[in-house]
């Protein structure tokens, strides 16, 4: 079989038939509403949101992650779990319709973790919106989000969290999560804030405490 031209590859990436796959792994969901449940994670490369505290900066450059057949990603995923989490990077940089349609056709539950900085595409059972200050979410995702997870790095992030909580739908679950490098400083503040504002819940990166991916 002749290799695809760069143009053909670019077209298939644009259609979501190929995606810049960074890694895929079966583990325990460590954060947010589904903490403690098994899931198969698909980490897609590419992100220009640029959080200075990001713990997967190697995901930012899509060019270093090979364009991978969506069909191959699905074939691997269905071996491990009924729950699939698409994460990044920023997965909505890419058209998610093709991949998620294939996953749904296999009877899988499909979740996404996104900043919402790009237009929503794909077919989702659970949308975790984690907004970032540098590139704010697109309006539609506030209506669709099942979970709002705001990372707390400093005290000003509480006001940022409230700004976005005011925009999501009434059924959206609200979480505050300390950024890992400042967890000892910020976790007590989050606990106090949630006790005073019980619409919020505390999220911790439990996978890091468990020393799993």
Helices and strands as residue ranges (DSSP letters): H 6-15, E 18-28, G 32-34, E 38-44, G 57-59, G 62-64, E 67-69, H 70-77, E 83-87, G 91-93, H 97-105, E 109-114, E 126-129, H 139-144, E 147-152, H 156-165, E 173-178, G 180-182, H 183-196, E 200-203, H 206-210
